[in-house]
Each structure stands twice: as C-alpha cells, then as structure tokens.
C-alpha cells in the first residue's frame, strides 16, 4: 500500500507530465527557467506542500526533495 506522500507525489507528477505534454511553451520554459515556469503554471504551492509532507513523513532524509535548489524536478 502506497503512503499518502507517495500518492500525492504520483498525482503531482502526473499533472506535471500532462502539462509538459500538452503545453509547448511550458515545456520550453521548464528547460530554460524551471522555477518560473512552475510558478506561472501554479505548481509552486503544490511542490512546497509535497516537500513539507516529505519532511513530516521522514522522507526528506531518505529521498531528495521533489525539486532541487534550482527548481529542477527530482523524481
């Protein structure tokens, strides 16, 4: 059985992949300015909440954050 954190991460990953697949300008921005692209698309709050969930659940020590300090997705 997957944890709540794992389910949230999977859902957010699917949303990001769908956005990347369907929006060429977002896809290009993710390559050149990922933090800005994520913020403009409304993903910043979701990513911050996921990272907080990881810390609370103890995942932060065992796994990398969902995004690194440059805003790159760390799956």
C-alpha positions, 0 to 999 in steps of 0.5 A: 500500500502506497503512503499518502506522500507517495500518492500525492507525489504520483498525482503531482507528477502526473499533472506535471507530465500532462502539462509538459505534454500538452503545453509547448511553451511550458515545456520550453520554459521548464528547460530554460527557467524551471522555477518560473515556469512552475510558478506561472503554471501554479505548481509552486504551492503544490511542490512546497506542500509535497516537500513539507509532507516529505519532511513530516513523513521522514522522507526528506532524509531518505529521498531528495526533495521533489525539486532541487535548489534550482527548481529542477524536478527530482523524481 
